Amino acid sequence: MGESEKIMETLRRGESSLNSLVDSWGYVRWHTRRTDPHRLNLHRGTRAMLQIALDAAQPLLQHDDGLVCEFGVASGRSLRMTQEMLPLDTPIHGFDTFTGLPVAWGNEPAGSYSTGGNIPKMEEGNVQFHKGLFSDTIPQFLSTVDKGRPLAYANIDCDLYGSTRDVLEAFHGRIIPGTVIVFDEYLCHPSWRQDEFRAWRECCKRFGWQYEYLAFSLSTKQAVVRVTS
């Protein structure tokens, strides 16, 4: 690729990123139109977003022995945050291949975010890892869990439409009113309407879930949703 082609490619990527930001802002503005502007914070960090979600998930955690799961663990950064915010006797389940993205995603090639197959080390022993593809590990895990236990909290950091859909489909019988989900790549990237966002919207239509948004962050690209019915 010549120098002029490189410049044009950079400009095209910049335009695509700008368009996705404008589109995301329009979506967020519509869904926060009734929120007091003085209380609206669209630039929270990851820890603050996870805290909002975990606080909202407390009813299912405390009264229904709800499950706490993360899908897409990678190095374990957000999983450690979750662990720090919960009592040390709360079981947490982390799902990942630890070999990176199974297919290319945007400008990220297949294998991005790989830990070389290595499971991250955690300070406490309340985290159980499930290594492999979601389509394999989730059914195996759920076969060992009482059918009455709902999904209380999930951090879905799958990036890809297909992986996100696999998670939601597998847990559809355990996603109930009160379930809280953090989507890590929900907004603010060029393909956002085709990835986690699309998988969530399609599954809501398919399974009849109604939901509300609890928080957005334009800085981290995250959204927190709570199922209402």
ABEGO torsion letter per residue (X at the ends): XBAAAAAAAAAAAAAAAAAAAAAAAAAAAAAAAABBAAABBAABBAAAAAAAAAAAAAAAAAAAGBBBBBBGAEAGAAAAAAAAABBAABBBBBBBAGAEBABBBEABBBGBGBAGGBBBBBABAABBBBBEBAAAAAAAAAAABBAABBBABBBBBAGBAAAAAAAAAAAAAABBBGBBBBBABABGBAAAAABAAAAAAAAAAAAGBBBBBABBBAAAGBBBBBBAX
